[in-house]
């Protein structure tokens, strides 16, 4: 059975006429969730360490502030879509995607997590991107299909490149300064980051009829910059990822809410057989959005850029794999 990921849910909004495949208009966004479910898998474990933040007190007594314990996990609580495929952020598709993702984030149906596993004094750090499942920040676990290998990235202290935005509809803006740190990520096209989302009745928002493929949106060639505040309780940044056109044809998505009445209400035939009622192939929902040169060149086949600005807050705990 397939799932509806946040990326998928957002991208599914790209079409002016998103329906459930039977001519029905998409449902309105549901109320905040009260419960979630998940499957089990073994999480990547990292031994906690304590590091000093920028301008923060160290055991030698310099500076002022608190110590930061790693690993630490941040949840995206703001996303602004700056482009999808060959459409920029002013396009209708990008606006609908942004509104849908924003609603799912507010209702804890889309939980994109950035984990800072470790870092060293030589300018290196290890990060992870996962998807969370849970009704609130303090009660979240990590969806097992999204737990991928940890990523080696560059880390710069006393270097701020992104900060909070003042304009409505924006989450981050370019910034300068030394009162924070910055992580820089640049993944190759062979690395896949899966973005998962589900309704409060556990119905997945993105679905692949192939049982061997995760019910999540596969994003490749991720490039990102992430800057922290001095206390490292909040981050801001920019991210660009690529969605293969061929994978968009194999992924079925719902818009805001699937048309069925639960996770067992599945389509019985068609391209999305085995996926929740209301899901349609993502490439159909993306009608009018075409592959973009940047990602197509990077991956060697037609692909769409997904460009976002974001802000995220540190969770009180590091989530473990759901079901463990």
ChimeraX attribute file (.defattr): number of C-alpha atoms within 10 A of each C-alpha:
attribute: neighborCount
match mode: 1-to-1
recipient: residues
	/A:1	23
	/A:2	28
	/A:3	31
	/A:4	36
	/A:5	33
	/A:6	33
	/A:7	28
	/A:8	33
	/A:9	34
	/A:10	28
	/A:11	29
	/A:12	33
	/A:13	30
	/A:14	28
	/A:15	21
	/A:16	14
	/A:17	13
	/A:18	23
	/A:19	21
	/A:20	21
	/A:21	17
	/A:22	8
	/A:23	10
	/A:24	12
	/A:25	14
	/A:26	20
	/A:27	17
	/A:28	11
	/A:29	15
	/A:30	14
	/A:31	11
	/A:32	17
	/A:33	18
	/A:34	13
	/A:35	13
	/A:36	18
	/A:37	16
	/A:38	18
	/A:39	12
	/A:40	13
	/A:41	16
	/A:42	12
	/A:43	17
	/A:44	13
	/A:45	9
	/A:46	10
	/A:47	8
	/A:48	12
	/A:49	12
	/A:50	11
	/A:51	19
	/A:52	16
	/A:53	25
	/A:54	24
	/A:55	18
	/A:56	17
	/A:57	16
	/A:58	16
	/A:59	9
	/A:60	6
	/A:61	8
	/A:62	10
	/A:63	14
	/A:64	12
	/A:65	15
	/A:66	17
	/A:67	17
	/A:68	16
	/A:69	14
	/A:70	18
	/A:71	20
	/A:72	21
	/A:73	23
	/A:74	25
	/A:75	23
	/A:76	19
	/A:77	20
	/A:78	21
	/A:79	23
	/A:80	24
	/A:81	27
	/A:82	22
	/A:83	21
	/A:84	28
	/A:85	25
	/A:86	17
	/A:87	20
	/A:88	16
	/A:89	17
	/A:90	11
	/A:91	16
	/A:92	15
	/A:93	27
	/A:94	26
	/A:95	21
	/A:96	21
	/A:97	28
	/A:98	26
	/A:99	18
	/A:100	24
	/A:101	31
	/A:102	20
	/A:103	18
	/A:104	28
	/A:105	21
	/A:106	15
	/A:107	21
	/A:108	26
	/A:109	32
	/A:110	31
	/A:111	33
	/A:112	25
	/A:113	24
	/A:114	22
	/A:115	22
	/A:116	20
	/A:117	24
	/A:118	20
	/A:119	19
	/A:120	10
	/A:121	10
	/A:122	9
	/A:123	12
	/A:124	15
	/A:125	20
	/A:126	19
	/A:127	22
	/A:128	20
	/A:129	21
	/A:130	24
	/A:131	26
	/A:132	32
	/A:133	30
	/A:134	26
	/A:135	19
	/A:136	17
	/A:137	19
	/A:138	12
	/A:139	13
	/A:140	23
	/A:141	25
	/A:142	28
	/A:143	28
	/A:144	24
	/A:145	20
	/A:146	24
	/A:147	21
	/A:148	16
	/A:149	13
	/A:150	15
	/A:151	17
	/A:152	18
	/A:153	19
	/A:154	17
	/A:155	22
	/A:156	18
	/A:157	18
	/A:158	15
	/A:159	19
	/A:160	24
	/A:161	22
	/A:162	28
	/A:163	24
	/A:164	18
	/A:165	17
	/A:166	10
	/A:167	9
	/A:168	7
	/A:169	14
	/A:170	18
	/A:171	24
	/A:172	26
	/A:173	17
	/A:174	14
	/A:175	15
	/A:176	11
	/A:177	12
	/A:178	16
	/A:179	17
	/A:180	24
	/A:181	24
	/A:182	22
	/A:183	24
	/A:184	18
	/A:185	19
	/A:186	17
	/A:187	17
	/A:188	12
	/A:189	16
	/A:190	9
	/A:191	15
	/A:192	20
	/A:193	25
	/A:194	23
	/A:195	28
	/A:196	34
	/A:197	32
	/A:198	32
	/A:199	31
	/A:200	22
	/A:201	14
	/A:202	19
	/A:203	27
	/A:204	30
	/A:205	35
	/A:206	35
	/A:207	34
	/A:208	28
	/A:209	19
	/A:210	16
	/A:211	11
	/A:212	8
	/A:213	15
	/A:214	22
	/A:215	31
	/A:216	30
	/A:217	32
	/A:218	24
	/A:219	22
	/A:220	24
	/A:221	22
	/A:222	20
	/A:223	16
	/A:224	19
	/A:225	21
	/A:226	24
	/A:227	29
	/A:228	28
	/A:229	20
	/A:230	20
	/A:231	18
	/A:232	19
	/A:233	16
	/A:234	19
	/A:235	26
	/A:236	28
	/A:237	27
	/A:238	23
	/A:239	18
	/A:240	21
	/A:241	24
	/A:242	29
	/A:243	25
	/A:244	20
	/A:245	18
	/A:246	12
	/A:247	16
	/A:248	23
	/A:249	17
	/A:250	19
	/A:251	30
	/A:252	34
	/A:253	42
	/A:254	35
	/A:255	34
	/A:256	27
	/A:257	24
	/A:258	30
	/A:259	22
	/A:260	17
	/A:261	13
	/A:262	16
	/A:263	19
	/A:264	14
	/A:265	16
	/A:266	20
	/A:267	18
	/A:268	12
	/A:269	9
	/A:270	10
	/A:271	17
	/A:272	26
	/A:273	20
	/A:274	20
	/A:275	35
	/A:276	32
	/A:277	25
	/A:278	28
	/A:279	36
	/A:280	28
	/A:281	23
	/A:282	27
	/A:283	23
	/A:284	17
	/A:285	27
	/A:286	21
	/A:287	15
	/A:288	14
	/A:289	20
	/A:290	17
	/A:291	20
	/A:292	18
	/A:293	16
	/A:294	15
	/A:295	24
	/A:296	19
	/A:297	11
	/A:298	15
	/A:299	18
	/A:300	10
	/A:301	14
	/A:302	19
	/A:303	27
	/A:304	26
	/A:305	27
	/A:306	25
	/A:307	22
	/A:308	23
	/A:309	22
	/A:310	24
	/A:311	26
	/A:312	23
	/A:313	20
	/A:314	19
	/A:315	20
	/A:316	14
	/A:317	15
	/A:318	19
	/A:319	23
	/A:320	19
	/A:321	22
	/A:322	20
	/A:323	14
	/A:324	13
